Amino acid sequence: LALLPYGLLYRTRFLGKEFKISGDVIRAVYVDKILKGKKLYQYAMMVRFINAEGIEDIAAFRVPYPKQWLKAIEKVAGINQTKAVPERN
């Protein structure tokens, strides 16, 4: 996962496929354990965005230092709709 001036870039480790989310389509970033109604059993950074079909979608990424990621994405995407990072338990 990389944060670039235009948004986020994710490249799969083995297949080499790329997934790009431009900053202008990001609607919110937050940390949670639930993705699309399914429990993940660990915290992940969630990115809500509008996909190529114009439908709101969500992607999850396990990242170190989620507070710093949220602030950085917020700055690049120009949004301020982040939720507090839950304390680890």
C-alpha positions as CSV (number, residue, x, y, z in Angstrom):
1,L,0.0,0.0,0.0
2,A,1.4,3.4,-0.9
3,L,0.0,6.9,-0.4
4,L,0.7,9.1,-3.4
5,P,-0.2,12.7,-4.2
6,Y,-3.2,11.5,-6.2
7,G,-4.5,8.9,-3.7
8,L,-3.8,5.3,-2.8
9,L,-2.1,2.6,-4.7
10,Y,-2.2,-1.1,-3.7
11,R,-0.2,-3.8,-5.5
12,T,-0.9,-7.4,-4.8
13,R,2.2,-9.3,-3.6
14,F,2.0,-12.4,-5.8
15,L,-0.2,-11.5,-8.8
16,G,1.1,-8.0,-9.3
17,K,-2.3,-6.5,-9.9
18,E,-2.8,-2.9,-9.0
19,F,-5.7,-1.2,-7.3
20,K,-5.9,2.6,-7.4
21,I,-8.2,4.9,-5.4
22,S,-7.8,8.6,-6.3
23,G,-8.2,11.1,-3.5
24,D,-11.2,12.8,-5.1
25,V,-13.4,9.6,-4.8
26,I,-12.5,8.9,-1.1
27,R,-15.5,9.6,1.1
28,A,-14.2,8.5,4.6
29,V,-11.3,6.6,6.2
30,Y,-11.5,4.9,9.6
31,V,-10.4,1.8,11.6
32,D,-12.8,-1.0,12.3
33,K,-13.1,-4.8,12.6
34,I,-16.2,-5.2,10.4
35,L,-16.0,-5.2,6.6
36,K,-19.2,-5.4,4.6
37,G,-21.0,-7.1,7.5
38,K,-18.3,-9.7,8.2
39,K,-16.0,-9.7,11.2
40,L,-12.3,-9.5,10.5
41,Y,-11.0,-10.5,14.0
42,Q,-8.4,-7.7,13.8
43,Y,-8.5,-4.0,13.2
44,A,-8.0,-2.7,9.7
45,M,-8.1,0.7,8.0
46,M,-11.2,1.1,6.0
47,V,-11.5,3.4,3.0
48,R,-15.0,4.3,1.7
49,F,-14.9,5.5,-1.9
50,I,-16.9,5.7,-5.1
51,N,-15.9,3.0,-7.5
52,A,-15.7,3.1,-11.3
53,E,-19.4,2.2,-11.6
54,G,-20.4,5.2,-9.4
55,I,-21.3,3.0,-6.5
56,E,-20.0,3.5,-3.0
57,D,-17.6,0.7,-2.1
58,I,-15.1,0.0,0.8
59,A,-11.6,-1.4,0.9
60,A,-9.8,-2.7,4.0
61,F,-6.0,-2.5,4.6
62,R,-4.0,-3.8,7.6
63,V,-1.5,-1.0,8.2
64,P,1.0,-0.1,11.0
65,Y,0.3,3.2,12.8
66,P,-3.3,3.7,11.7
67,K,-3.6,7.1,13.2
68,Q,-0.8,8.4,11.0
69,W,-2.3,6.8,7.9
70,L,-5.7,8.4,8.7
71,K,-4.1,11.8,9.0
72,A,-2.1,11.5,5.8
73,I,-5.0,10.2,3.7
74,E,-7.2,12.9,5.1
75,K,-4.6,15.5,4.0
76,V,-4.1,14.0,0.5
77,A,-7.8,13.4,-0.2
78,G,-8.9,16.7,1.4
79,I,-11.5,15.1,3.6
80,N,-12.1,15.4,7.3
81,Q,-14.5,12.4,7.9
82,T,-12.2,10.1,9.8
83,K,-13.3,8.2,12.9
84,A,-11.3,7.8,16.0
85,V,-8.9,4.8,16.1
86,P,-10.1,2.3,18.6
87,E,-7.7,1.2,21.4
88,R,-6.3,-2.2,21.0
89,N,-7.7,-4.9,23.3
